[in-house]
Amino acid sequence: MATPIEFIKTNELDWQPSYNGMISETLHGYRGALIVEEGKQISPDRKLPPKIQAKQVIMVSEGESIKFISCELESFDDFAPMFTKYKEFFTPESINILYVTDLDGNGTFEYEGIKFTAFSLSESSVWNELLELANLEKRDMKTLKKSEDKNQKNL
């Protein structure tokens, strides 16, 4: 079985990635969007934007499984196709957080043995919502980044 990133690359499912690389010796990070349903092919070298995509994806994978994923879905109707496309990489241990634009309330549910927590998303971003959920400030993240950069220079 392929890793999630190998599957995404092989099937050309990444969409406007802003980060795609190793974040430790065993963990791979991805930030961008993931295609759930492709857009129409309008010429041999041009496609319309995806019909369905998981936006603002923040994903950490290890080996053949997703350890953590958080993303925005425009509609809860997009969940089943998204799950079907990537289900071989979810495990019962995966942490899965969905931010859904048309969701009326927040909740946790299980789908095919995999737990998901879904939150309504109106006028924010997945990144800001995750920082709030973890009770972190942006300056906390900048401090961690500066510390990491300093440690890398000392190696």
N, C-alpha and C positions, 0 to 999 in steps of 0.2 A: 504494500500500500504506500502511496505517496504521502509526503508531508502536506499540510494545508497549503503552504506557499508553493510547493511544486505543482499541486493541483490547480491553484489559481493561475500560475504562470502558464502551464501547459494548455489550459482552456481559455486563456486570455480573459480572465474574470476580474483583473484589477482595473480600477477606474480612478484616474487622477491621484495616484498614491503620493503622499508627502513624506513617508518614511517606509522603508522596507529593508530590514537588516537585522543582524544579530544584536541582542541586547545583553547577552551573557554567553558563556561557553555553550549552553544548551538551549537557551530561549531565543526565539525569533519574534521580532516585533513588526507590526504592520499598522500603518495609519493611512487612511484614504477611504475610498468607497469600493464596494464589491458588487459586481454585476450579479443579479438574480435572474433577470430575463433580458436578453440582448435586444438592442434596437434593430430595426429593419436595415438590411444591407441594401444601400442605394446605388452602389457601384462596386466594382471589384476591390477598390481600396478605401471605400467610405461606408461607414455605418452611422445610423442615427444614434443619439444617446440611448442608454439602456431604458427599456420600458419600466423595469423594476430594479431598484438598487438598494443595497444597504448603505446608507450614507454615514459619514463621520465615524467610520469604523476605527476602533482601537482594539487590536487583537494581539495576544501573546500566545504563541504555540510552542510546543516542545515535542520533537519527534513527529509522530503521526496524529497528534491530538491538539485540540484547542484547549488551552489552559484558562484563558480569559477572553471574552469578547463583549464589547459594548458597541451599539450602533443605533442609528436612527432609521426607523421605517416610516414612510409616509402614511401607511394604513396598516391596521392589524391584519387586513386581508393579505398583506405581503409576507406575513410570517411563515405560513405553510410552504410557499414556494422557496423562501430563503432557507428554511430548515431542510427541505428536500434536497436542495442543491449542495448543501455543506454537511449533511447529517453524519456522514461517515467519520467526521473529525470531532464531533461532540462526544463527551463521555459524561457519566454521572458526576464526575468530579469537576467538570468545567464550570466556571463562573460565567453566567450569561445574563447580561443586562441589556434590555431593549428600551429605547425611548421612542414612543409611537405618537405621531402627530394627532391622529384621530381617536386616541384612547380617552375614554371618559373618566377612568379611575385607575389607580395603581394596584398592582397585585402580583402574586407569584403563582405560577402554574407549572404543571409537569406535562410534557409532550413526548410521547414515545420513550419514557423513562429518563428524560433529561429535564432538569429544572431551569426555568427562566423567570426572571423578575422583570416586569414591564412597568414603565412609568410614562405618564402623559408628558409630552414635550410640546411647549407652545412657542415661546420666543427666546429660547436659549440654545446652547450648543451642548453636545454630548460631553465635550471636555469640561466645560464649566459645571455641568450637572454632576459629573464624576468627582470633581474637586469638592463640590458642596457635599455630596454623599459621604466622601471620605473625611470631611471636615478639614480640608486643606486650603491654603491660600496660594495664589499664583506665586507669591514671593517665596513660599516654602519650596515650591518646585524649582525656582531659579536658584535658591540656595543649594539644593541637592545637585543641580546641574553644575554649578561652579565648583562644588566639592569634588564631583566626579571628574571634571576637566583637570583640576589640580592633581588628583590622584593619578590620572593617566600621564600627565607630564612628568611625574616623579618616578614612573616605572622605567 
